[in-house]
Each structure stands twice: as structure tokens, then as C-alpha cells.
Amino acid sequence: MVLNITSRNIEITPDVRNFINEKIQKVLKNFKKPIDCNIIITKERSNIITEIIIHGDGKKLYFKKSANNLTASIEQAIHTADSSIKKVKSKQKEHKAKGIKKFLFGKI
């Protein structure tokens, strides 16, 4: 798995990189094979914008959040990514279970 952290108009310290890496690993554990994860942090006027792009399991997922604070922006984007990924995975499990029931028992 490749994790790319890019910053625009803002400097990212090693502590922030470690913070991002620690948080994003919890999100990526929901994937069987995450291929690539790009995190882009941009400062525009007084806002910090965090974009997360994840390629994995045949999907490309994109999340974007902005806040006044760097850590708040990162945490909001990662929280959104985590909740969305869990939602997608639960829908996949339901769909798979429904197909198995239909196969075993006929009409539902």
C-alpha cells in the first residue's frame, strides 16, 4: 500500500505526517487490498482543505472536508471516509447475503 501526503501552501511537519498515517491505517483496515491512498492538504485563505483519494477493492473513493484548523480538517475527512467505507461495506454484505438466500431458498 502506498500512502502519498501532498501539501499545498502549507508545511506538513513529521508529527502531522505520523498523525495522518496513524489515523488513515484505521480506515484502510476495512479494505482487503488497498492499493493507493493520496492525501492532499491545501491552505486557501483561512481554510484548510483535506482531500482523501483511496484506490482499493476495484473502487476509487474521494472525500473532501475543510476547516479552520489543520487537525480538525484532517480528522473530519478521515471520519467521513471511515463512516462512508463502513456504509459501503455493509451494503455489499447485505447484497451478498440476499443473493445467497435467493440461491438457497428460491424466491424471497
Phi and psi restraints in degrees (range 20) as a CNS / XPLOR table:
assign (resid 1 and name C) (resid 2 and name N)
       (resid 2 and name CA) (resid 2 and name C) 1.0 -109.4 20.0 2
assign (resid 2 and name N) (resid 2 and name CA)
       (resid 2 and name C) (resid 3 and name N) 1.0 128.9 20.0 2
assign (resid 2 and name C) (resid 3 and name N)
       (resid 3 and name CA) (resid 3 and name C) 1.0 -115.8 20.0 2
assign (resid 3 and name N) (resid 3 and name CA)
       (resid 3 and name C) (resid 4 and name N) 1.0 115.0 20.0 2
assign (resid 3 and name C) (resid 4 and name N)
       (resid 4 and name CA) (resid 4 and name C) 1.0 -110.0 20.0 2
assign (resid 4 and name N) (resid 4 and name CA)
       (resid 4 and name C) (resid 5 and name N) 1.0 127.1 20.0 2
assign (resid 4 and name C) (resid 5 and name N)
       (resid 5 and name CA) (resid 5 and name C) 1.0 -116.4 20.0 2
assign (resid 5 and name N) (resid 5 and name CA)
       (resid 5 and name C) (resid 6 and name N) 1.0 119.8 20.0 2
assign (resid 5 and name C) (resid 6 and name N)
       (resid 6 and name CA) (resid 6 and name C) 1.0 -119.2 20.0 2
assign (resid 6 and name N) (resid 6 and name CA)
       (resid 6 and name C) (resid 7 and name N) 1.0 138.7 20.0 2
assign (resid 6 and name C) (resid 7 and name N)
       (resid 7 and name CA) (resid 7 and name C) 1.0 -124.9 20.0 2
assign (resid 7 and name N) (resid 7 and name CA)
       (resid 7 and name C) (resid 8 and name N) 1.0 143.0 20.0 2
assign (resid 7 and name C) (resid 8 and name N)
       (resid 8 and name CA) (resid 8 and name C) 1.0 -126.8 20.0 2
assign (resid 8 and name N) (resid 8 and name CA)
       (resid 8 and name C) (resid 9 and name N) 1.0 123.0 20.0 2
assign (resid 8 and name C) (resid 9 and name N)
       (resid 9 and name CA) (resid 9 and name C) 1.0 64.0 20.0 2
assign (resid 9 and name N) (resid 9 and name CA)
       (resid 9 and name C) (resid 10 and name N) 1.0 20.2 20.0 2
assign (resid 9 and name C) (resid 10 and name N)
       (resid 10 and name CA) (resid 10 and name C) 1.0 -153.3 20.0 2
assign (resid 10 and name N) (resid 10 and name CA)
       (resid 10 and name C) (resid 11 and name N) 1.0 146.3 20.0 2
assign (resid 10 and name C) (resid 11 and name N)
       (resid 11 and name CA) (resid 11 and name C) 1.0 -98.2 20.0 2
assign (resid 11 and name N) (resid 11 and name CA)
       (resid 11 and name C) (resid 12 and name N) 1.0 131.9 20.0 2
assign (resid 11 and name C) (resid 12 and name N)
       (resid 12 and name CA) (resid 12 and name C) 1.0 -102.4 20.0 2
assign (resid 12 and name N) (resid 12 and name CA)
       (resid 12 and name C) (resid 13 and name N) 1.0 121.5 20.0 2
assign (resid 12 and name C) (resid 13 and name N)
       (resid 13 and name CA) (resid 13 and name C) 1.0 -82.3 20.0 2
assign (resid 13 and name N) (resid 13 and name CA)
       (resid 13 and name C) (resid 14 and name N) 1.0 162.0 20.0 2
assign (resid 13 and name C) (resid 14 and name N)
       (resid 14 and name CA) (resid 14 and name C) 1.0 -59.0 20.0 2
assign (resid 14 and name N) (resid 14 and name CA)
       (resid 14 and name C) (resid 15 and name N) 1.0 -32.6 20.0 2
assign (resid 14 and name C) (resid 15 and name N)
       (resid 15 and name CA) (resid 15 and name C) 1.0 -63.8 20.0 2
assign (resid 15 and name N) (resid 15 and name CA)
       (resid 15 and name C) (resid 16 and name N) 1.0 -41.2 20.0 2
assign (resid 15 and name C) (resid 16 and name N)
       (resid 16 and name CA) (resid 16 and name C) 1.0 -67.5 20.0 2
assign (resid 16 and name N) (resid 16 and name CA)
       (resid 16 and name C) (resid 17 and name N) 1.0 -39.3 20.0 2
assign (resid 16 and name C) (resid 17 and name N)
       (resid 17 and name CA) (resid 17 and name C) 1.0 -61.1 20.0 2
assign (resid 17 and name N) (resid 17 and name CA)
       (resid 17 and name C) (resid 18 and name N) 1.0 -42.8 20.0 2
assign (resid 17 and name C) (resid 18 and name N)
       (resid 18 and name CA) (resid 18 and name C) 1.0 -64.7 20.0 2
assign (resid 18 and name N) (resid 18 and name CA)
       (resid 18 and name C) (resid 19 and name N) 1.0 -40.7 20.0 2
assign (resid 18 and name C) (resid 19 and name N)
       (resid 19 and name CA) (resid 19 and name C) 1.0 -60.0 20.0 2
assign (resid 19 and name N) (resid 19 and name CA)
       (resid 19 and name C) (resid 20 and name N) 1.0 -46.9 20.0 2
assign (resid 19 and name C) (resid 20 and name N)
       (resid 20 and name CA) (resid 20 and name C) 1.0 -63.2 20.0 2
assign (resid 20 and name N) (resid 20 and name CA)
       (resid 20 and name C) (resid 21 and name N) 1.0 -46.0 20.0 2
assign (resid 20 and name C) (resid 21 and name N)
       (resid 21 and name CA) (resid 21 and name C) 1.0 -60.5 20.0 2
assign (resid 21 and name N) (resid 21 and name CA)
       (resid 21 and name C) (resid 22 and name N) 1.0 -42.6 20.0 2
assign (resid 21 and name C) (resid 22 and name N)
       (resid 22 and name CA) (resid 22 and name C) 1.0 -63.7 20.0 2
assign (resid 22 and name N) (resid 22 and name CA)
       (resid 22 and name C) (resid 23 and name N) 1.0 -44.4 20.0 2
assign (resid 22 and name C) (resid 23 and name N)
       (resid 23 and name CA) (resid 23 and name C) 1.0 -70.4 20.0 2
assign (resid 23 and name N) (resid 23 and name CA)
       (resid 23 and name C) (resid 24 and name N) 1.0 -41.3 20.0 2
assign (resid 23 and name C) (resid 24 and name N)
       (resid 24 and name CA) (resid 24 and name C) 1.0 -72.6 20.0 2
assign (resid 24 and name N) (resid 24 and name CA)
       (resid 24 and name C) (resid 25 and name N) 1.0 -26.5 20.0 2
assign (resid 24 and name C) (resid 25 and name N)
       (resid 25 and name CA) (resid 25 and name C) 1.0 -63.1 20.0 2
assign (resid 25 and name N) (resid 25 and name CA)
       (resid 25 and name C) (resid 26 and name N) 1.0 -33.6 20.0 2
assign (resid 25 and name C) (resid 26 and name N)
       (resid 26 and name CA) (resid 26 and name C) 1.0 -67.0 20.0 2
assign (resid 26 and name N) (resid 26 and name CA)
       (resid 26 and name C) (resid 27 and name N) 1.0 -34.2 20.0 2
assign (resid 26 and name C) (resid 27 and name N)
       (resid 27 and name CA) (resid 27 and name C) 1.0 -73.8 20.0 2
assign (resid 27 and name N) (resid 27 and name CA)
       (resid 27 and name C) (resid 28 and name N) 1.0 -42.1 20.0 2
assign (resid 27 and name C) (resid 28 and name N)
       (resid 28 and name CA) (resid 28 and name C) 1.0 -73.7 20.0 2
assign (resid 28 and name N) (resid 28 and name CA)
       (resid 28 and name C) (resid 29 and name N) 1.0 -11.9 20.0 2
assign (resid 28 and name C) (resid 29 and name N)
       (resid 29 and name CA) (resid 29 and name C) 1.0 -68.9 20.0 2
assign (resid 29 and name N) (resid 29 and name CA)
       (resid 29 and name C) (resid 30 and name N) 1.0 -15.5 20.0 2
assign (resid 29 and name C) (resid 30 and name N)
       (resid 30 and name CA) (resid 30 and name C) 1.0 -75.8 20.0 2
assign (resid 30 and name N) (resid 30 and name CA)
       (resid 30 and name C) (resid 31 and name N) 1.0 -13.4 20.0 2
assign (resid 30 and name C) (resid 31 and name N)
       (resid 31 and name CA) (resid 31 and name C) 1.0 -94.1 20.0 2
assign (resid 31 and name N) (resid 31 and name CA)
       (resid 31 and name C) (resid 32 and name N) 1.0 146.6 20.0 2
assign (resid 31 and name C) (resid 32 and name N)
       (resid 32 and name CA) (resid 32 and name C) 1.0 -71.8 20.0 2
assign (resid 32 and name N) (resid 32 and name CA)
       (resid 32 and name C) (resid 33 and name N) 1.0 -50.2 20.0 2
assign (resid 32 and name C) (resid 33 and name N)
       (resid 33 and name CA) (resid 33 and name C) 1.0 -136.9 20.0 2
assign (resid 33 and name N) (resid 33 and name CA)
       (resid 33 and name C) (resid 34 and name N) 1.0 83.5 20.0 2
assign (resid 33 and name C) (resid 34 and name N)
       (resid 34 and name CA) (resid 34 and name C) 1.0 -71.2 20.0 2
assign (resid 34 and name N) (resid 34 and name CA)
       (resid 34 and name C) (resid 35 and name N) 1.0 127.3 20.0 2
assign (resid 34 and name C) (resid 35 and name N)
       (resid 35 and name CA) (resid 35 and name C) 1.0 -89.7 20.0 2
assign (resid 35 and name N) (resid 35 and name CA)
       (resid 35 and name C) (resid 36 and name N) 1.0 -47.2 20.0 2
assign (resid 35 and name C) (resid 36 and name N)
       (resid 36 and name CA) (resid 36 and name C) 1.0 -150.3 20.0 2
assign (resid 36 and name N) (resid 36 and name CA)
       (resid 36 and name C) (resid 37 and name N) 1.0 140.5 20.0 2
assign (resid 36 and name C) (resid 37 and name N)
       (resid 37 and name CA) (resid 37 and name C) 1.0 -136.6 20.0 2
assign (resid 37 and name N) (resid 37 and name CA)
       (resid 37 and name C) (resid 38 and name N) 1.0 120.3 20.0 2
assign (resid 37 and name C) (resid 38 and name N)
       (resid 38 and name CA) (resid 38 and name C) 1.0 -113.3 20.0 2
assign (resid 38 and name N) (resid 38 and name CA)
       (resid 38 and name C) (resid 39 and name N) 1.0 131.3 20.0 2
assign (resid 38 and name C) (resid 39 and name N)
       (resid 39 and name CA) (resid 39 and name C) 1.0 -121.4 20.0 2
assign (resid 39 and name N) (resid 39 and name CA)
       (resid 39 and name C) (resid 40 and name N) 1.0 122.6 20.0 2
assign (resid 39 and name C) (resid 40 and name N)
       (resid 40 and name CA) (resid 40 and name C) 1.0 -118.1 20.0 2
assign (resid 40 and name N) (resid 40 and name CA)
       (resid 40 and name C) (resid 41 and name N) 1.0 122.2 20.0 2
assign (resid 40 and name C) (resid 41 and name N)
       (resid 41 and name CA) (resid 41 and name C) 1.0 -114.4 20.0 2
assign (resid 41 and name N) (resid 41 and name CA)
       (resid 41 and name C) (resid 42 and name N) 1.0 123.2 20.0 2
assign (resid 41 and name C) (resid 42 and name N)
       (resid 42 and name CA) (resid 42 and name C) 1.0 -126.2 20.0 2
assign (resid 42 and name N) (resid 42 and name CA)
       (resid 42 and name C) (resid 43 and name N) 1.0 137.6 20.0 2
assign (resid 42 and name C) (resid 43 and name N)
       (resid 43 and name CA) (resid 43 and name C) 1.0 -105.0 20.0 2
assign (resid 43 and name N) (resid 43 and name CA)
       (resid 43 and name C) (resid 44 and name N) 1.0 122.3 20.0 2
assign (resid 43 and name C) (resid 44 and name N)
       (resid 44 and name CA) (resid 44 and name C) 1.0 -128.6 20.0 2
assign (resid 44 and name N) (resid 44 and name CA)
       (resid 44 and name C) (resid 45 and name N) 1.0 117.8 20.0 2
assign (resid 44 and name C) (resid 45 and name N)
       (resid 45 and name CA) (resid 45 and name C) 1.0 51.3 20.0 2
assign (resid 45 and name N) (resid 45 and name CA)
       (resid 45 and name C) (resid 46 and name N) 1.0 -113.4 20.0 2
assign (resid 45 and name C) (resid 46 and name N)
       (resid 46 and name CA) (resid 46 and name C) 1.0 -103.2 20.0 2
assign (resid 46 and name N) (resid 46 and name CA)
       (resid 46 and name C) (resid 47 and name N) 1.0 1.5 20.0 2
assign (resid 46 and name C) (resid 47 and name N)
       (resid 47 and name CA) (resid 47 and name C) 1.0 -103.4 20.0 2
assign (resid 47 and name N) (resid 47 and name CA)
       (resid 47 and name C) (resid 48 and name N) 1.0 148.6 20.0 2
assign (resid 47 and name C) (resid 48 and name N)
       (resid 48 and name CA) (resid 48 and name C) 1.0 -111.3 20.0 2
assign (resid 48 and name N) (resid 48 and name CA)
       (resid 48 and name C) (resid 49 and name N) 1.0 124.7 20.0 2
assign (resid 48 and name C) (resid 49 and name N)
       (resid 49 and name CA) (resid 49 and name C) 1.0 -109.5 20.0 2
assign (resid 49 and name N) (resid 49 and name CA)
       (resid 49 and name C) (resid 50 and name N) 1.0 128.1 20.0 2
assign (resid 49 and name C) (resid 50 and name N)
       (resid 50 and name CA) (resid 50 and name C) 1.0 -115.1 20.0 2
assign (resid 50 and name N) (resid 50 and name CA)
       (resid 50 and name C) (resid 51 and name N) 1.0 125.2 20.0 2
assign (resid 50 and name C) (resid 51 and name N)
       (resid 51 and name CA) (resid 51 and name C) 1.0 -116.4 20.0 2
assign (resid 51 and name N) (resid 51 and name CA)
       (resid 51 and name C) (resid 52 and name N) 1.0 135.6 20.0 2
assign (resid 51 and name C) (resid 52 and name N)
       (resid 52 and name CA) (resid 52 and name C) 1.0 -123.5 20.0 2
assign (resid 52 and name N) (resid 52 and name CA)
       (resid 52 and name C) (resid 53 and name N) 1.0 125.9 20.0 2
assign (resid 52 and name C) (resid 53 and name N)
       (resid 53 and name CA) (resid 53 and name C) 1.0 -122.4 20.0 2
assign (resid 53 and name N) (resid 53 and name CA)
       (resid 53 and name C) (resid 54 and name N) 1.0 120.0 20.0 2
assign (resid 53 and name C) (resid 54 and name N)
       (resid 54 and name CA) (resid 54 and name C) 1.0 -119.8 20.0 2
assign (resid 54 and name N) (resid 54 and name CA)
       (resid 54 and name C) (resid 55 and name N) 1.0 127.4 20.0 2
assign (resid 54 and name C) (resid 55 and name N)
       (resid 55 and name CA) (resid 55 and name C) 1.0 -109.2 20.0 2
assign (resid 55 and name N) (resid 55 and name CA)
       (resid 55 and name C) (resid 56 and name N) 1.0 121.9 20.0 2
assign (resid 55 and name C) (resid 56 and name N)
       (resid 56 and name CA) (resid 56 and name C) 1.0 -179.6 20.0 2
assign (resid 56 and name N) (resid 56 and name CA)
       (resid 56 and name C) (resid 57 and name N) 1.0 151.1 20.0 2
assign (resid 56 and name C) (resid 57 and name N)
       (resid 57 and name CA) (resid 57 and name C) 1.0 53.9 20.0 2
assign (resid 57 and name N) (resid 57 and name CA)
       (resid 57 and name C) (resid 58 and name N) 1.0 34.3 20.0 2
assign (resid 57 and name C) (resid 58 and name N)
       (resid 58 and name CA) (resid 58 and name C) 1.0 75.9 20.0 2
assign (resid 58 and name N) (resid 58 and name CA)
       (resid 58 and name C) (resid 59 and name N) 1.0 16.1 20.0 2
assign (resid 58 and name C) (resid 59 and name N)
       (resid 59 and name CA) (resid 59 and name C) 1.0 -126.7 20.0 2
assign (resid 59 and name N) (resid 59 and name CA)
       (resid 59 and name C) (resid 60 and name N) 1.0 156.0 20.0 2
assign (resid 59 and name C) (resid 60 and name N)
       (resid 60 and name CA) (resid 60 and name C) 1.0 -123.4 20.0 2
assign (resid 60 and name N) (resid 60 and name CA)
       (resid 60 and name C) (resid 61 and name N) 1.0 115.4 20.0 2
assign (resid 60 and name C) (resid 61 and name N)
       (resid 61 and name CA) (resid 61 and name C) 1.0 -111.9 20.0 2
assign (resid 61 and name N) (resid 61 and name CA)
       (resid 61 and name C) (resid 62 and name N) 1.0 139.1 20.0 2
assign (resid 61 and name C) (resid 62 and name N)
       (resid 62 and name CA) (resid 62 and name C) 1.0 -130.3 20.0 2
assign (resid 62 and name N) (resid 62 and name CA)
       (resid 62 and name C) (resid 63 and name N) 1.0 130.4 20.0 2
assign (resid 62 and name C) (resid 63 and name N)
       (resid 63 and name CA) (resid 63 and name C) 1.0 -133.3 20.0 2
assign (resid 63 and name N) (resid 63 and name CA)
       (resid 63 and name C) (resid 64 and name N) 1.0 142.2 20.0 2
assign (resid 63 and name C) (resid 64 and name N)
       (resid 64 and name CA) (resid 64 and name C) 1.0 -144.4 20.0 2
assign (resid 64 and name N) (resid 64 and name CA)
       (resid 64 and name C) (resid 65 and name N) 1.0 129.8 20.0 2
assign (resid 64 and name C) (resid 65 and name N)
       (resid 65 and name CA) (resid 65 and name C) 1.0 -140.5 20.0 2
assign (resid 65 and name N) (resid 65 and name CA)
       (resid 65 and name C) (resid 66 and name N) 1.0 152.2 20.0 2
assign (resid 65 and name C) (resid 66 and name N)
       (resid 66 and name CA) (resid 66 and name C) 1.0 -133.4 20.0 2
assign (resid 66 and name N) (resid 66 and name CA)
       (resid 66 and name C) (resid 67 and name N) 1.0 150.2 20.0 2
assign (resid 66 and name C) (resid 67 and name N)
       (resid 67 and name CA) (resid 67 and name C) 1.0 -157.1 20.0 2
assign (resid 67 and name N) (resid 67 and name CA)
       (resid 67 and name C) (resid 68 and name N) 1.0 172.2 20.0 2
assign (resid 67 and name C) (resid 68 and name N)
       (resid 68 and name CA) (resid 68 and name C) 1.0 -79.3 20.0 2
assign (resid 68 and name N) (resid 68 and name CA)
       (resid 68 and name C) (resid 69 and name N) 1.0 -21.1 20.0 2
assign (resid 68 and name C) (resid 69 and name N)
       (resid 69 and name CA) (resid 69 and name C) 1.0 -113.6 20.0 2
assign (resid 69 and name N) (resid 69 and name CA)
       (resid 69 and name C) (resid 70 and name N) 1.0 143.7 20.0 2
assign (resid 69 and name C) (resid 70 and name N)
       (resid 70 and name CA) (resid 70 and name C) 1.0 -62.8 20.0 2
assign (resid 70 and name N) (resid 70 and name CA)
       (resid 70 and name C) (resid 71 and name N) 1.0 -51.5 20.0 2
assign (resid 70 and name C) (resid 71 and name N)
       (resid 71 and name CA) (resid 71 and name C) 1.0 -66.8 20.0 2
assign (resid 71 and name N) (resid 71 and name CA)
       (resid 71 and name C) (resid 72 and name N) 1.0 -35.2 20.0 2
assign (resid 71 and name C) (resid 72 and name N)
       (resid 72 and name CA) (resid 72 and name C) 1.0 -65.2 20.0 2
assign (resid 72 and name N) (resid 72 and name CA)
       (resid 72 and name C) (resid 73 and name N) 1.0 -42.2 20.0 2
assign (resid 72 and name C) (resid 73 and name N)
       (resid 73 and name CA) (resid 73 and name C) 1.0 -62.5 20.0 2
assign (resid 73 and name N) (resid 73 and name CA)
       (resid 73 and name C) (resid 74 and name N) 1.0 -44.4 20.0 2
assign (resid 73 and name C) (resid 74 and name N)
       (resid 74 and name CA) (resid 74 and name C) 1.0 -64.3 20.0 2
assign (resid 74 and name N) (resid 74 and name CA)
       (resid 74 and name C) (resid 75 and name N) 1.0 -46.8 20.0 2
assign (resid 74 and name C) (resid 75 and name N)
       (resid 75 and name CA) (resid 75 and name C) 1.0 -63.8 20.0 2
assign (resid 75 and name N) (resid 75 and name CA)
       (resid 75 and name C) (resid 76 and name N) 1.0 -40.1 20.0 2
assign (resid 75 and name C) (resid 76 and name N)
       (resid 76 and name CA) (resid 76 and name C) 1.0 -64.3 20.0 2
assign (resid 76 and name N) (resid 76 and name CA)
       (resid 76 and name C) (resid 77 and name N) 1.0 -43.2 20.0 2
assign (resid 76 and name C) (resid 77 and name N)
       (resid 77 and name CA) (resid 77 and name C) 1.0 -65.2 20.0 2
assign (resid 77 and name N) (resid 77 and name CA)
       (resid 77 and name C) (resid 78 and name N) 1.0 -43.4 20.0 2
assign (resid 77 and name C) (resid 78 and name N)
       (resid 78 and name CA) (resid 78 and name C) 1.0 -67.6 20.0 2
assign (resid 78 and name N) (resid 78 and name CA)
       (resid 78 and name C) (resid 79 and name N) 1.0 -39.3 20.0 2
assign (resid 78 and name C) (resid 79 and name N)
       (resid 79 and name CA) (resid 79 and name C) 1.0 -63.2 20.0 2
assign (resid 79 and name N) (resid 79 and name CA)
       (resid 79 and name C) (resid 80 and name N) 1.0 -43.4 20.0 2
assign (resid 79 and name C) (resid 80 and name N)
       (resid 80 and name CA) (resid 80 and name C) 1.0 -61.9 20.0 2
assign (resid 80 and name N) (resid 80 and name CA)
       (resid 80 and name C) (resid 81 and name N) 1.0 -43.8 20.0 2
assign (resid 80 and name C) (resid 81 and name N)
       (resid 81 and name CA) (resid 81 and name C) 1.0 -61.7 20.0 2
assign (resid 81 and name N) (resid 81 and name CA)
       (resid 81 and name C) (resid 82 and name N) 1.0 -45.4 20.0 2
assign (resid 81 and name C) (resid 82 and name N)
       (resid 82 and name CA) (resid 82 and name C) 1.0 -62.0 20.0 2
assign (resid 82 and name N) (resid 82 and name CA)
       (resid 82 and name C) (resid 83 and name N) 1.0 -49.0 20.0 2
assign (resid 82 and name C) (resid 83 and name N)
       (resid 83 and name CA) (resid 83 and name C) 1.0 -66.6 20.0 2
assign (resid 83 and name N) (resid 83 and name CA)
       (resid 83 and name C) (resid 84 and name N) 1.0 -38.1 20.0 2
assign (resid 83 and name C) (resid 84 and name N)
       (resid 84 and name CA) (resid 84 and name C) 1.0 -67.5 20.0 2
assign (resid 84 and name N) (resid 84 and name CA)
       (resid 84 and name C) (resid 85 and name N) 1.0 -41.2 20.0 2
assign (resid 84 and name C) (resid 85 and name N)
       (resid 85 and name CA) (resid 85 and name C) 1.0 -65.2 20.0 2
assign (resid 85 and name N) (resid 85 and name CA)
       (resid 85 and name C) (resid 86 and name N) 1.0 -42.0 20.0 2
assign (resid 85 and name C) (resid 86 and name N)
       (resid 86 and name CA) (resid 86 and name C) 1.0 -62.5 20.0 2
assign (resid 86 and name N) (resid 86 and name CA)
       (resid 86 and name C) (resid 87 and name N) 1.0 -38.5 20.0 2
assign (resid 86 and name C) (resid 87 and name N)
       (resid 87 and name CA) (resid 87 and name C) 1.0 -64.7 20.0 2
assign (resid 87 and name N) (resid 87 and name CA)
       (resid 87 and name C) (resid 88 and name N) 1.0 -44.6 20.0 2
assign (resid 87 and name C) (resid 88 and name N)
       (resid 88 and name CA) (resid 88 and name C) 1.0 -63.4 20.0 2
assign (resid 88 and name N) (resid 88 and name CA)
       (resid 88 and name C) (resid 89 and name N) 1.0 -44.0 20.0 2
assign (resid 88 and name C) (resid 89 and name N)
       (resid 89 and name CA) (resid 89 and name C) 1.0 -64.5 20.0 2
assign (resid 89 and name N) (resid 89 and name CA)
       (resid 89 and name C) (resid 90 and name N) 1.0 -38.7 20.0 2
assign (resid 89 and name C) (resid 90 and name N)
       (resid 90 and name CA) (resid 90 and name C) 1.0 -68.0 20.0 2
assign (resid 90 and name N) (resid 90 and name CA)
       (resid 90 and name C) (resid 91 and name N) 1.0 -36.4 20.0 2
assign (resid 90 and name C) (resid 91 and name N)
       (resid 91 and name CA) (resid 91 and name C) 1.0 -65.3 20.0 2
assign (resid 91 and name N) (resid 91 and name CA)
       (resid 91 and name C) (resid 92 and name N) 1.0 -38.7 20.0 2
assign (resid 91 and name C) (resid 92 and name N)
       (resid 92 and name CA) (resid 92 and name C) 1.0 -63.8 20.0 2
assign (resid 92 and name N) (resid 92 and name CA)
       (resid 92 and name C) (resid 93 and name N) 1.0 -41.6 20.0 2
assign (resid 92 and name C) (resid 93 and name N)
       (resid 93 and name CA) (resid 93 and name C) 1.0 -64.5 20.0 2
assign (resid 93 and name N) (resid 93 and name CA)
       (resid 93 and name C) (resid 94 and name N) 1.0 -42.3 20.0 2
assign (resid 93 and name C) (resid 94 and name N)
       (resid 94 and name CA) (resid 94 and name C) 1.0 -62.3 20.0 2
assign (resid 94 and name N) (resid 94 and name CA)
       (resid 94 and name C) (resid 95 and name N) 1.0 -42.9 20.0 2
assign (resid 94 and name C) (resid 95 and name N)
       (resid 95 and name CA) (resid 95 and name C) 1.0 -64.2 20.0 2
assign (resid 95 and name N) (resid 95 and name CA)
       (resid 95 and name C) (resid 96 and name N) 1.0 -41.1 20.0 2
assign (resid 95 and name C) (resid 96 and name N)
       (resid 96 and name CA) (resid 96 and name C) 1.0 -66.1 20.0 2
assign (resid 96 and name N) (resid 96 and name CA)
       (resid 96 and name C) (resid 97 and name N) 1.0 -43.5 20.0 2
assign (resid 96 and name C) (resid 97 and name N)
       (resid 97 and name CA) (resid 97 and name C) 1.0 -64.2 20.0 2
assign (resid 97 and name N) (resid 97 and name CA)
       (resid 97 and name C) (resid 98 and name N) 1.0 -38.8 20.0 2
assign (resid 97 and name C) (resid 98 and name N)
       (resid 98 and name CA) (resid 98 and name C) 1.0 -64.7 20.0 2
assign (resid 98 and name N) (resid 98 and name CA)
       (resid 98 and name C) (resid 99 and name N) 1.0 -39.8 20.0 2
assign (resid 98 and name C) (resid 99 and name N)
       (resid 99 and name CA) (resid 99 and name C) 1.0 -65.6 20.0 2
assign (resid 99 and name N) (resid 99 and name CA)
       (resid 99 and name C) (resid 100 and name N) 1.0 -38.8 20.0 2
assign (resid 99 and name C) (resid 100 and name N)
       (resid 100 and name CA) (resid 100 and name C) 1.0 -67.0 20.0 2
assign (resid 100 and name N) (resid 100 and name CA)
       (resid 100 and name C) (resid 101 and name N) 1.0 -42.8 20.0 2
assign (resid 100 and name C) (resid 101 and name N)
       (resid 101 and name CA) (resid 101 and name C) 1.0 -62.2 20.0 2
assign (resid 101 and name N) (resid 101 and name CA)
       (resid 101 and name C) (resid 102 and name N) 1.0 -41.3 20.0 2
assign (resid 101 and name C) (resid 102 and name N)
       (resid 102 and name CA) (resid 102 and name C) 1.0 -63.9 20.0 2
assign (resid 102 and name N) (resid 102 and name CA)
       (resid 102 and name C) (resid 103 and name N) 1.0 -39.8 20.0 2
assign (resid 102 and name C) (resid 103 and name N)
       (resid 103 and name CA) (resid 103 and name C) 1.0 -66.5 20.0 2
assign (resid 103 and name N) (resid 103 and name CA)
       (resid 103 and name C) (resid 104 and name N) 1.0 -42.4 20.0 2
assign (resid 103 and name C) (resid 104 and name N)
       (resid 104 and name CA) (resid 104 and name C) 1.0 -76.8 20.0 2
assign (resid 104 and name N) (resid 104 and name CA)
       (resid 104 and name C) (resid 105 and name N) 1.0 -41.4 20.0 2
assign (resid 104 and name C) (resid 105 and name N)
       (resid 105 and name CA) (resid 105 and name C) 1.0 -110.1 20.0 2
assign (resid 105 and name N) (resid 105 and name CA)
       (resid 105 and name C) (resid 106 and name N) 1.0 1.2 20.0 2
assign (resid 105 and name C) (resid 106 and name N)
       (resid 106 and name CA) (resid 106 and name C) 1.0 82.8 20.0 2
assign (resid 106 and name N) (resid 106 and name CA)
       (resid 106 and name C) (resid 107 and name N) 1.0 -135.4 20.0 2
assign (resid 106 and name C) (resid 107 and name N)
       (resid 107 and name CA) (resid 107 and name C) 1.0 -66.8 20.0 2
assign (resid 107 and name N) (resid 107 and name CA)
       (resid 107 and name C) (resid 108 and name N) 1.0 145.2 20.0 2
